[in-house]
């Protein structure tokens, strides 16, 4: 992207109006034709004047910032398309240059996918690597390793394996789509390697808003005088308890996604070979009992090495939300507090998934 008006003035895009005015006055004094008669300085003075006119007024600045955002989005999309096209070109070259077709053991391949979908990730990973060691041109083992790496949050390694799967089976649109999804992930370059200097930035502001909303919703639900619904297992809950838990979950998911505490939803949930991705499995278990889902997640994380940073953070945030609601409910009755602690996660977790998905979608579009 060419230099912006902010670059011309020598300020950051988030500079205050006072900083912009000070920078303009400094440059105007240095470059004014009465002070510096050099034609180059005069031309530079005109550029500074134009830049200041564009960003000194709040309305014009907002319009200009929106234009910059659209240009940035367009350039990012063009880059993603170029990288995807490069992957397709490499796949076609690989197919033209390859030797005899690889010998694929269909029974072994089926066993591999069965292990993956059964949640036996350690065994699936071991078998996939053994299959690749014997014949590296098999796409399915690479796709399985891509899914497992993706579950663990190892985006660069997942992209590498999906790229290999796409090269060895270029007509498989699923592999191509997974590559394109991961290429859009922050900090991952076209070569599939994480930039060494990339560090996820978490904004504190949205997290403070999340905390305030959760506490306010919990207090409101506990103190609201509405009559209980008398639902089985949660007879002390009111309609506001249900609504507040779900809305708080939405705020937790969306707020943490906006803050950068959660990764891309598609990057975490999307897989090539798994029929039911891990976040969806946790969600289905949460229908029965949230704490059972948490226990299963940590059991598989320990035994199958499938801990995912975003999912761990989200589950922890939902658990914290439930505890806040239980403490607030204690002011009304011990039964309400206990019922909320036991069953509140069932509602809040689904709200958090919805909020995460929506916020992440809006962030990508913006």
Beta strands, then each sheet from edge to edge (+ up, - down):
end
